[in-house]
């Protein structure tokens, strides 16, 4: 992960293999409608907002460890992405983004011919 701003950004995990990269982000309490994903070349940018809990009359906060507000996370991968094939799903507070490699960036086996 490269950077984040606007408060604490979500925690990310990034995996890759010869076909795809997979990015997961912990986003408990974030409405998927408040998320914006963009892919450009080899970079994934995740923007969103975690809305603050509104306290009722007579209620007071004793501890606040989960940050609210806007966040941005950017991940640069060491290979070009197939932008038109990227997919994302959100379940149980976890965002999962599948980022396929373009064919030209996939490793290929080269056969050695005998003389």
N, C-alpha and C positions, 0 to 999 in steps of 0.2 A: 504494500500500500504506500502511496506517495504522499498524500496530504489530506488534511481536513480543516475546516474552518467553521465558524459560527457555533461554538460550543463543542461539546464532545460528539464526535461522529460515531457512527455505528462500528462495532468490531467486525472485521472482515477475515475470511479465510479464502485463500486462492490456491487452486490445484490446476495442474495441466498434464496432458499426455500428448501423444502424437496427433490426435484429432481435434481436441477441444481444450478450453480452459473452463473452470467452474469457479464462480465467485459466490460466496454466501455471506450474508450480512444479517446481524442480529438487530431486529427492529421491533421489539415488543411495544405494543400500544400505538404504532404508527399506522395510519389508514393508508392502504395501497394507493388511493386516489391522490395522496400527498407526496407520492414518489415520482421522480423524473429520472429516466435512464437515457444516456446518450453514448454512442460508440462512434469513435473517429479514428480510423487507421488501426493502431494497436492500443488505444486508450479507452477505458470505460469510465464514465463519470456518473456518479449517483448523487442526486440532490433530493432533499426532502425536508420535512418539518415534523418534529415531535411536538404536539400541542401540550401546553402545561395543564395540569390538573387544576380545576377551579374549585376553590374551597367554599363551602357554604357558610352561612352566617353562624358565628359562634365556634367555628372550627379553626384549629391552628395546626401548623405544620411542625413536627418534631424532628424530622430528618428528611433531607432531600439528596439522594445520591444519583437519581436518573435525571439527566439534563433535558431541558425542553428548548425548543427553538429550531432554527434552520441549521442544516448541516450539508456539507459537500465532501465527498470522498472521490478520489481519482486513483485509478489503478492503471499503470502502464505494463503491458505484457511484452515479452521479447520476440513476438511474432505478430504478423498482420492478421486481422480478424475478418471473417466473412460477415460484414455488417448486416446483410439482408437475411441471414440465418440465425441471428441472435434471438434467444428466447428467455423469458423470465417468468417465475411463478412465486407466489407469496403464500405461505401456509404456516400457521402457528407462530407468527412473529418472525419467521425466517424468510428472507428474500434469497432466491436461488437464481443466478443468471448463468446460462450456458452460452459460451462464446466459441463457436467453431472457428478453426483456422482456415485461411484461404488455402487452396490447393497448393499454390507455389511455396508456401511456408512449411508444409508438412515434410517431415524427414522422408527420404526415399532411399531404398537400398539400391546400390549400384553393383551390377554383376561385373565380375572381372573375367575377361575373356583370356583363354590361354593362347599362346602364340603358336 
